[in-house]
Amino acid sequence: MNQQRQAIFYGLGAVLLWSTVATAFKLSLQYFSPIELLLYSGSVSTLLLGTILIYQGKLHLAFQCSRREYLLSILLGLLSPFLYYLILFKAYDLLPAQQAQPLNYTWAITLSLLAVPLLKQKIGWQQWLALLVSYCGVVVISTEGKPFSLQFTDPFGVTLALISTVIWALYWIFNTRDSRDPVVGLFVNFICSFPFVLGYYLLTTELRLPPLNGLYGAAYVGIIEMGICFILWLMAMKLTDNTARISNLIFLSPFLSLFFIHFLVGEEILAATLTGLILIIAGLFCQRIK
């Protein structure tokens, strides 16, 4: 198998696994509050990343960062996993998975807008068109196909889902300043986020023994969403000689995700969800117009 085929294989693996996480979020939240799910899934992911670094012989690098890199990790850890997943899980708790999942895909539009003031990048007509088309999709999904009524299914849930895209975009913008090995940086970020997660958990939640079914879900989220998907995608991007071809695979994920949401969560997929999702994906494609 040549490198390009390997890249496609890893990319498709990441996309397939990513397609299952919305279902895992929704099922796990039947047993856990958002902060409980974050605490347990984040702990599992931290252990996974540490194990990978031990296998690679790079664990010592996590303890040899500069002061600036540790400060950056505190900021990144505050953004994600703490704020990003806490807000995203709450959005999934309030909204049907078929709504929360497509709304989360607008983060790429948010990223292009935030890059203007933060990275001094220029915004072209493609980004404005992408913004218009994608957020038309957001309105269609959030109103269940009645965009002119502006009667949102859950306004607070929709707001949280959109706020999560801002936090995720900020995370990647600040992450451009990180020159460390990606797995090392991610591991240190998770370590630095743990005091925020544990502190919020202790302040807001009564201590209890976690239900076993909830732990299964948290382990899946921690291993797949916060760990393996990142590794597979990183490997795909390193091996490919055509970054655009690999990055386009990500557009398969939201449609595959609806399949899992329907058959495992039991939600009836609305025509408005498909229509809005197509608009969001079309908006993302508009960004790629030369």
ROFI-181007 format. One record per residue (C-alpha): chain; residue in three letters; residue number from 0; x, y, z. Coordinates in Angstrom, 1 decimal. Example, Ala and Ser with C-alpha at 12.3 -4.5 7.8 and 13.67 -1.06 7.14 Angstrom:
% residues 2
+-------+-----+-----+--------+--------+--------+
! chain ! res !   n !     px !     py !     pz !
+-------+-----+-----+--------+--------+--------+
!     A ! ALA !   0 !   12.3 !   -4.5 !    7.8 !
!     A ! SER !   1 !   13.7 !   -1.1 !    7.1 !
+-------+-----+-----+--------+--------+--------+
//
This chain:
% residues 290
+-------+-----+-----+--------+--------+--------+
! chain ! res !   n !     px !     py !     pz !
+-------+-----+-----+--------+--------+--------+
!     A ! MET !   0 !    0.0 !    0.0 !    0.0 !
!     A ! ASN !   1 !    1.6 !    3.3 !   -1.1 !
!     A ! GLN !   2 !    1.6 !    6.4 !    1.1 !
!     A ! GLN !   3 !   -1.5 !    8.1 !   -0.6 !
!     A ! ARG !   4 !   -3.6 !    4.9 !   -0.1 !
!     A ! GLN !   5 !   -2.5 !    4.7 !    3.5 !
!     A ! ALA !   6 !   -3.4 !    8.4 !    4.0 !
!     A ! ILE !   7 !   -6.9 !    7.7 !    2.6 !
!     A ! PHE !   8 !   -7.2 !    4.6 !    4.7 !
!     A ! TYR !   9 !   -6.4 !    6.6 !    7.9 !
!     A ! GLY !  10 !   -8.5 !    9.5 !    6.9 !
!     A ! LEU !  11 !  -11.6 !    7.3 !    6.2 !
!     A ! GLY !  12 !  -11.0 !    5.6 !    9.6 !
!     A ! ALA !  13 !  -11.0 !    8.9 !   11.4 !
!     A ! VAL !  14 !  -14.1 !   10.0 !    9.5 !
!     A ! LEU !  15 !  -16.0 !    6.8 !   10.3 !
!     A ! LEU !  16 !  -15.1 !    7.0 !   14.0 !
!     A ! TRP !  17 !  -15.9 !   10.7 !   14.2 !
!     A ! SER !  18 !  -19.3 !    9.8 !   12.7 !
!     A ! THR !  19 !  -20.2 !    7.8 !   15.8 !
!     A ! VAL !  20 !  -19.3 !   10.3 !   18.5 !
!     A ! ALA !  21 !  -22.6 !   12.4 !   18.3 !
!     A ! THR !  22 !  -24.4 !    9.1 !   19.1 !
!     A ! ALA !  23 !  -21.9 !    8.4 !   21.9 !
!     A ! PHE !  24 !  -22.4 !   11.9 !   23.4 !
!     A ! LYS !  25 !  -26.2 !   11.5 !   23.4 !
!     A ! LEU !  26 !  -26.3 !    8.0 !   24.8 !
!     A ! SER !  27 !  -23.7 !    8.8 !   27.5 !
!     A ! LEU !  28 !  -25.6 !   11.9 !   28.6 !
!     A ! GLN !  29 !  -28.5 !    9.6 !   29.6 !
!     A ! TYR !  30 !  -26.3 !    8.6 !   32.5 !
!     A ! PHE !  31 !  -24.0 !   11.6 !   33.1 !
!     A ! SER !  32 !  -24.3 !   15.3 !   33.4 !
!     A ! PRO !  33 !  -22.1 !   17.2 !   31.0 !
!     A ! ILE !  34 !  -19.3 !   17.8 !   33.6 !
!     A ! GLU !  35 !  -19.4 !   14.2 !   34.7 !
!     A ! LEU !  36 !  -19.0 !   13.0 !   31.1 !
!     A ! LEU !  37 !  -16.1 !   15.5 !   30.6 !
!     A ! LEU !  38 !  -14.4 !   14.4 !   33.8 !
!     A ! TYR !  39 !  -14.4 !   10.7 !   33.0 !
!     A ! SER !  40 !  -13.9 !   10.9 !   29.2 !
!     A ! GLY !  41 !  -11.1 !   13.5 !   29.6 !
!     A ! SER !  42 !   -9.3 !   11.2 !   32.2 !
!     A ! VAL !  43 !   -9.5 !    8.3 !   29.8 !
!     A ! SER !  44 !   -8.1 !   10.3 !   27.0 !
!     A ! THR !  45 !   -5.2 !   11.6 !   29.1 !
!     A ! LEU !  46 !   -4.3 !    8.1 !   30.1 !
!     A ! LEU !  47 !   -4.5 !    7.0 !   26.4 !
!     A ! LEU !  48 !   -2.3 !    9.9 !   25.2 !
!     A ! GLY !  49 !    0.2 !    9.2 !   28.0 !
!     A ! THR !  50 !    0.4 !    5.5 !   27.0 !
!     A ! ILE !  51 !    1.0 !    6.5 !   23.4 !
!     A ! LEU !  52 !    3.8 !    8.8 !   24.4 !
!     A ! ILE !  53 !    5.4 !    6.0 !   26.5 !
!     A ! TYR !  54 !    5.2 !    3.7 !   23.5 !
!     A ! GLN !  55 !    6.8 !    6.3 !   21.4 !
!     A ! GLY !  56 !    9.5 !    7.1 !   24.0 !
!     A ! LYS !  57 !    8.4 !   10.7 !   24.1 !
!     A ! LEU !  58 !    6.8 !   11.0 !   27.5 !
!     A ! HIS !  59 !    9.8 !   12.9 !   28.9 !
!     A ! LEU !  60 !    9.2 !   15.7 !   26.4 !
!     A ! ALA !  61 !    6.0 !   16.6 !   28.3 !
!     A ! PHE !  62 !    8.1 !   17.5 !   31.3 !
!     A ! GLN !  63 !   10.7 !   19.5 !   29.3 !
!     A ! CYS !  64 !    8.5 !   22.3 !   27.9 !
!     A ! SER !  65 !    9.4 !   25.9 !   28.2 !
!     A ! ARG !  66 !    7.5 !   28.3 !   30.5 !
!     A ! ARG !  67 !    5.9 !   29.8 !   27.5 !
!     A ! GLU !  68 !    4.7 !   26.4 !   26.3 !
!     A ! TYR !  69 !    3.2 !   25.5 !   29.7 !
!     A ! LEU !  70 !    1.4 !   28.9 !   29.8 !
!     A ! LEU !  71 !    0.1 !   28.2 !   26.3 !
!     A ! SER !  72 !   -1.1 !   24.7 !   27.4 !
!     A ! ILE !  73 !   -3.0 !   26.3 !   30.3 !
!     A ! LEU !  74 !   -4.8 !   28.6 !   27.8 !
!     A ! LEU !  75 !   -5.4 !   25.7 !   25.4 !
!     A ! GLY !  76 !   -6.5 !   23.4 !   28.1 !
!     A ! LEU !  77 !   -9.0 !   26.0 !   29.4 !
!     A ! LEU !  78 !  -10.4 !   26.3 !   25.9 !
!     A ! SER !  79 !  -10.4 !   22.6 !   25.1 !
!     A ! PRO !  80 !  -11.2 !   20.2 !   26.6 !
!     A ! PHE !  81 !  -12.7 !   22.2 !   29.5 !
!     A ! LEU !  82 !  -14.9 !   25.0 !   28.0 !
!     A ! TYR !  83 !  -15.4 !   23.4 !   24.5 !
!     A ! TYR !  84 !  -16.6 !   20.0 !   25.6 !
!     A ! LEU !  85 !  -18.5 !   21.3 !   28.7 !
!     A ! ILE !  86 !  -20.5 !   23.6 !   26.5 !
!     A ! LEU !  87 !  -20.8 !   21.1 !   23.6 !
!     A ! PHE !  88 !  -22.1 !   18.4 !   25.9 !
!     A ! LYS !  89 !  -24.6 !   20.7 !   27.4 !
!     A ! ALA !  90 !  -25.8 !   21.6 !   23.9 !
!     A ! TYR !  91 !  -26.2 !   17.9 !   23.2 !
!     A ! ASP !  92 !  -28.1 !   17.5 !   26.5 !
!     A ! LEU !  93 !  -30.6 !   20.1 !   25.5 !
!     A ! LEU !  94 !  -30.9 !   19.5 !   21.7 !
!     A ! PRO !  95 !  -31.7 !   16.4 !   19.6 !
!     A ! ALA !  96 !  -28.4 !   15.0 !   18.4 !
!     A ! GLN !  97 !  -29.4 !   15.6 !   14.8 !
!     A ! GLN !  98 !  -29.5 !   19.3 !   15.5 !
!     A ! ALA !  99 !  -26.4 !   19.7 !   17.7 !
!     A ! GLN ! 100 !  -24.2 !   17.7 !   15.4 !
!     A ! PRO ! 101 !  -24.7 !   19.8 !   12.2 !
!     A ! LEU ! 102 !  -24.5 !   23.1 !   14.1 !
!     A ! ASN ! 103 !  -21.1 !   22.1 !   15.4 !
!     A ! TYR ! 104 !  -19.8 !   21.7 !   11.9 !
!     A ! THR ! 105 !  -20.0 !   25.5 !   11.4 !
!     A ! TRP ! 106 !  -16.8 !   25.9 !   13.4 !
!     A ! ALA ! 107 !  -14.8 !   26.2 !   10.2 !
!     A ! ILE ! 108 !  -16.9 !   29.2 !    9.2 !
!     A ! THR ! 109 !  -16.3 !   30.7 !   12.6 !
!     A ! LEU ! 110 !  -12.6 !   30.0 !   12.3 !
!     A ! SER ! 111 !  -12.3 !   32.0 !    9.0 !
!     A ! LEU ! 112 !  -14.1 !   35.0 !   10.6 !
!     A ! LEU ! 113 !  -11.9 !   35.0 !   13.8 !
!     A ! ALA ! 114 !   -8.8 !   34.6 !   11.7 !
!     A ! VAL ! 115 !   -9.4 !   38.2 !   10.4 !
!     A ! PRO ! 116 !   -8.8 !   40.1 !   13.7 !
!     A ! LEU ! 117 !   -6.6 !   37.4 !   15.4 !
!     A ! LEU ! 118 !   -4.3 !   36.3 !   12.5 !
!     A ! LYS ! 119 !   -4.6 !   39.4 !   10.4 !
!     A ! GLN ! 120 !   -6.0 !   37.5 !    7.5 !
!     A ! LYS ! 121 !   -8.2 !   39.0 !    4.9 !
!     A ! ILE ! 122 !  -11.8 !   37.9 !    4.4 !
!     A ! GLY ! 123 !  -12.9 !   37.5 !    0.8 !
!     A ! TRP ! 124 !  -16.3 !   37.2 !   -0.8 !
!     A ! GLN ! 125 !  -16.0 !   33.4 !   -0.5 !
!     A ! GLN ! 126 !  -16.1 !   33.6 !    3.3 !
!     A ! TRP ! 127 !  -19.1 !   36.0 !    3.2 !
!     A ! LEU ! 128 !  -20.9 !   33.6 !    0.9 !
!     A ! ALA ! 129 !  -20.0 !   30.7 !    3.1 !
!     A ! LEU ! 130 !  -21.3 !   32.5 !    6.1 !
!     A ! LEU ! 131 !  -24.6 !   33.3 !    4.5 !
!     A ! VAL ! 132 !  -25.2 !   29.8 !    3.1 !
!     A ! SER ! 133 !  -24.1 !   27.9 !    6.2 !
!     A ! TYR ! 134 !  -26.1 !   30.0 !    8.7 !
!     A ! CYS ! 135 !  -29.2 !   29.7 !    6.5 !
!     A ! GLY ! 136 !  -28.7 !   26.0 !    7.2 !
!     A ! VAL ! 137 !  -28.3 !   26.7 !   10.9 !
!     A ! VAL ! 138 !  -31.7 !   28.5 !   10.9 !
!     A ! VAL ! 139 !  -33.4 !   25.7 !    8.9 !
!     A ! ILE ! 140 !  -32.1 !   23.0 !   11.3 !
!     A ! SER ! 141 !  -32.8 !   25.0 !   14.5 !
!     A ! THR ! 142 !  -36.4 !   25.8 !   13.5 !
!     A ! GLU ! 143 !  -37.1 !   22.3 !   12.2 !
!     A ! GLY ! 144 !  -37.8 !   23.6 !    8.7 !
!     A ! LYS ! 145 !  -39.7 !   26.7 !    9.6 !
!     A ! PRO ! 146 !  -37.0 !   29.4 !    9.2 !
!     A ! PHE ! 147 !  -39.4 !   32.3 !    8.8 !
!     A ! SER ! 148 !  -41.2 !   31.6 !   12.1 !
!     A ! LEU ! 149 !  -37.9 !   31.9 !   14.0 !
!     A ! GLN ! 150 !  -39.3 !   29.5 !   16.6 !
!     A ! PHE ! 151 !  -36.2 !   27.6 !   17.7 !
!     A ! THR ! 152 !  -36.4 !   24.2 !   19.2 !
!     A ! ASP ! 153 !  -34.3 !   25.3 !   22.2 !
!     A ! PRO ! 154 !  -32.8 !   28.7 !   21.8 !
!     A ! PHE ! 155 !  -30.4 !   28.2 !   24.7 !
!     A ! GLY ! 156 !  -29.2 !   24.9 !   23.3 !
!     A ! VAL ! 157 !  -28.7 !   26.4 !   19.8 !
!     A ! THR ! 158 !  -26.8 !   29.3 !   21.4 !
!     A ! LEU ! 159 !  -24.5 !   26.9 !   23.3 !
!     A ! ALA ! 160 !  -23.8 !   24.8 !   20.1 !
!     A ! LEU ! 161 !  -22.8 !   28.0 !   18.3 !
!     A ! ILE ! 162 !  -20.7 !   29.2 !   21.2 !
!     A ! SER ! 163 !  -18.8 !   25.9 !   21.1 !
!     A ! THR ! 164 !  -17.8 !   26.6 !   17.5 !
!     A ! VAL ! 165 !  -16.3 !   29.9 !   18.6 !
!     A ! ILE ! 166 !  -14.3 !   28.2 !   21.4 !
!     A ! TRP ! 167 !  -13.1 !   25.4 !   19.1 !
!     A ! ALA ! 168 !  -12.0 !   28.0 !   16.4 !
!     A ! LEU ! 169 !  -10.1 !   30.0 !   19.1 !
!     A ! TYR ! 170 !   -8.4 !   26.8 !   20.2 !
!     A ! TRP ! 171 !   -7.1 !   26.1 !   16.7 !
!     A ! ILE ! 172 !   -6.0 !   29.7 !   16.2 !
!     A ! PHE ! 173 !   -4.0 !   29.7 !   19.4 !
!     A ! ASN ! 174 !   -2.8 !   26.2 !   18.6 !
!     A ! THR ! 175 !   -0.9 !   27.6 !   15.6 !
!     A ! ARG ! 176 !    1.6 !   29.0 !   18.1 !
!     A ! ASP ! 177 !    2.4 !   25.6 !   19.4 !
!     A ! SER ! 178 !    5.5 !   24.1 !   17.8 !
!     A ! ARG ! 179 !    5.7 !   21.0 !   20.0 !
!     A ! ASP ! 180 !    5.0 !   17.4 !   18.9 !
!     A ! PRO ! 181 !    1.2 !   17.3 !   18.4 !
!     A ! VAL ! 182 !    0.6 !   14.4 !   20.8 !
!     A ! VAL ! 183 !    3.0 !   15.9 !   23.4 !
!     A ! GLY ! 184 !    1.2 !   19.2 !   23.2 !
!     A ! LEU ! 185 !   -2.3 !   17.6 !   23.4 !
!     A ! PHE ! 186 !   -1.2 !   15.5 !   26.4 !
!     A ! VAL ! 187 !    0.1 !   18.6 !   28.3 !
!     A ! ASN ! 188 !   -3.1 !   20.5 !   27.4 !
!     A ! PHE ! 189 !   -5.2 !   17.8 !   28.9 !
!     A ! ILE ! 190 !   -3.1 !   17.7 !   32.0 !
!     A ! CYS ! 191 !   -3.4 !   21.5 !   32.4 !
!     A ! SER ! 192 !   -7.2 !   21.3 !   31.8 !
!     A ! PHE ! 193 !   -7.8 !   18.8 !   34.6 !
!     A ! PRO ! 194 !   -7.8 !   21.2 !   37.5 !
!     A ! PHE ! 195 !  -10.5 !   23.3 !   35.7 !
!     A ! VAL ! 196 !  -12.6 !   20.2 !   35.1 !
!     A ! LEU ! 197 !  -12.2 !   18.8 !   38.6 !
!     A ! GLY ! 198 !  -12.8 !   22.1 !   40.2 !
!     A ! TYR ! 199 !  -16.0 !   22.7 !   38.3 !
!     A ! TYR ! 200 !  -17.1 !   19.2 !   39.0 !
!     A ! LEU ! 201 !  -16.6 !   19.5 !   42.8 !
!     A ! LEU ! 202 !  -18.3 !   22.9 !   42.9 !
!     A ! THR ! 203 !  -21.4 !   21.9 !   40.9 !
!     A ! THR ! 204 !  -22.0 !   18.2 !   41.3 !
!     A ! GLU ! 205 !  -22.7 !   15.8 !   44.1 !
!     A ! LEU ! 206 !  -20.2 !   13.0 !   44.4 !
!     A ! ARG ! 207 !  -21.7 !    9.6 !   43.4 !
!     A ! LEU ! 208 !  -20.5 !    6.3 !   42.1 !
!     A ! PRO ! 209 !  -20.6 !    6.5 !   38.3 !
!     A ! PRO ! 210 !  -23.1 !    4.1 !   36.5 !
!     A ! LEU ! 211 !  -21.3 !    1.4 !   34.6 !
!     A ! ASN ! 212 !  -23.2 !    2.2 !   31.3 !
!     A ! GLY ! 213 !  -22.1 !    5.8 !   31.6 !
!     A ! LEU ! 214 !  -18.5 !    4.8 !   32.1 !
!     A ! TYR ! 215 !  -18.6 !    2.7 !   28.9 !
!     A ! GLY ! 216 !  -19.8 !    5.8 !   27.0 !
!     A ! ALA ! 217 !  -17.2 !    8.0 !   28.6 !
!     A ! ALA ! 218 !  -14.4 !    5.6 !   27.8 !
!     A ! TYR ! 219 !  -15.6 !    5.5 !   24.2 !
!     A ! VAL ! 220 !  -15.7 !    9.3 !   24.0 !
!     A ! GLY ! 221 !  -12.3 !    9.6 !   25.6 !
!     A ! ILE ! 222 !  -10.6 !    6.9 !   23.4 !
!     A ! ILE ! 223 !  -12.3 !    7.7 !   20.1 !
!     A ! GLU ! 224 !  -13.3 !   11.4 !   20.0 !
!     A ! MET ! 225 !  -10.4 !   12.8 !   22.1 !
!     A ! GLY ! 226 !   -7.7 !   10.3 !   21.2 !
!     A ! ILE ! 227 !   -7.7 !    7.9 !   18.2 !
!     A ! CYS ! 228 !   -9.5 !   10.2 !   15.8 !
!     A ! PHE ! 229 !   -6.9 !   12.8 !   16.3 !
!     A ! ILE ! 230 !   -4.0 !   10.3 !   15.8 !
!     A ! LEU ! 231 !   -5.6 !    8.8 !   12.7 !
!     A ! TRP ! 232 !   -6.2 !   12.3 !   11.1 !
!     A ! LEU ! 233 !   -2.7 !   13.4 !   12.0 !
!     A ! MET ! 234 !   -1.2 !   10.3 !   10.3 !
!     A ! ALA ! 235 !   -3.4 !   10.9 !    7.2 !
!     A ! MET ! 236 !   -2.3 !   14.5 !    6.9 !
!     A ! LYS ! 237 !    1.3 !   13.6 !    7.3 !
!     A ! LEU ! 238 !    1.3 !   10.8 !    4.7 !
!     A ! THR ! 239 !   -0.8 !   12.4 !    2.0 !
!     A ! ASP ! 240 !    0.6 !   14.3 !   -1.0 !
!     A ! ASN ! 241 !   -2.8 !   15.9 !   -1.6 !
!     A ! THR ! 242 !   -4.1 !   17.6 !    1.6 !
!     A ! ALA ! 243 !   -7.3 !   18.8 !   -0.1 !
!     A ! ARG ! 244 !   -8.3 !   15.3 !   -1.1 !
!     A ! ILE ! 245 !   -7.9 !   14.1 !    2.5 !
!     A ! SER ! 246 !   -9.6 !   17.1 !    4.1 !
!     A ! ASN ! 247 !  -12.6 !   16.7 !    1.8 !
!     A ! LEU ! 248 !  -13.3 !   13.3 !    3.4 !
!     A ! ILE ! 249 !  -14.5 !   15.2 !    6.5 !
!     A ! PHE ! 250 !  -17.7 !   16.1 !    4.7 !
!     A ! LEU ! 251 !  -18.8 !   12.5 !    4.8 !
!     A ! SER ! 252 !  -18.9 !   12.5 !    8.6 !
!     A ! PRO ! 253 !  -22.1 !   14.5 !    9.3 !
!     A ! PHE ! 254 !  -24.1 !   12.4 !    6.9 !
!     A ! LEU ! 255 !  -22.8 !    9.2 !    8.3 !
!     A ! SER ! 256 !  -23.5 !   10.5 !   11.8 !
!     A ! LEU ! 257 !  -27.2 !   10.9 !   11.0 !
!     A ! PHE ! 258 !  -27.3 !    7.2 !   10.1 !
!     A ! PHE ! 259 !  -26.0 !    6.3 !   13.6 !
!     A ! ILE ! 260 !  -28.2 !    8.8 !   15.3 !
!     A ! HIS ! 261 !  -31.3 !    7.4 !   13.7 !
!     A ! PHE ! 262 !  -30.5 !    3.7 !   14.3 !
!     A ! LEU ! 263 !  -28.8 !    3.9 !   17.7 !
!     A ! VAL ! 264 !  -30.3 !    6.9 !   19.4 !
!     A ! GLY ! 265 !  -33.7 !    6.4 !   17.7 !
!     A ! GLU ! 266 !  -34.3 !    9.9 !   16.4 !
!     A ! GLU ! 267 !  -36.4 !   10.3 !   13.3 !
!     A ! ILE ! 268 !  -34.2 !   12.3 !   11.0 !
!     A ! LEU ! 269 !  -36.2 !   15.3 !    9.7 !
!     A ! ALA ! 270 !  -36.1 !   16.6 !    6.2 !
!     A ! ALA ! 271 !  -35.2 !   20.0 !    7.6 !
!     A ! THR ! 272 !  -32.0 !   18.4 !    9.2 !
!     A ! LEU ! 273 !  -30.9 !   17.1 !    5.8 !
!     A ! THR ! 274 !  -31.7 !   20.3 !    4.1 !
!     A ! GLY ! 275 !  -29.9 !   22.4 !    6.7 !
!     A ! LEU ! 276 !  -26.9 !   20.1 !    6.7 !
!     A ! ILE ! 277 !  -26.6 !   20.3 !    2.9 !
!     A ! LEU ! 278 !  -26.6 !   24.1 !    3.2 !
!     A ! ILE ! 279 !  -23.9 !   24.0 !    5.9 !
!     A ! ILE ! 280 !  -21.7 !   21.7 !    3.8 !
!     A ! ALA ! 281 !  -22.3 !   23.9 !    0.7 !
!     A ! GLY ! 282 !  -21.1 !   26.9 !    2.8 !
!     A ! LEU ! 283 !  -18.0 !   25.0 !    3.7 !
!     A ! PHE ! 284 !  -17.3 !   24.3 !    0.1 !
!     A ! CYS ! 285 !  -17.8 !   28.0 !   -0.8 !
!     A ! GLN ! 286 !  -14.7 !   28.7 !    1.4 !
!     A ! ARG ! 287 !  -12.7 !   26.6 !   -1.0 !
!     A ! ILE ! 288 !  -13.5 !   28.6 !   -4.1 !
!     A ! LYS ! 289 !  -10.3 !   30.0 !   -5.6 !
+-------+-----+-----+--------+--------+--------+
//
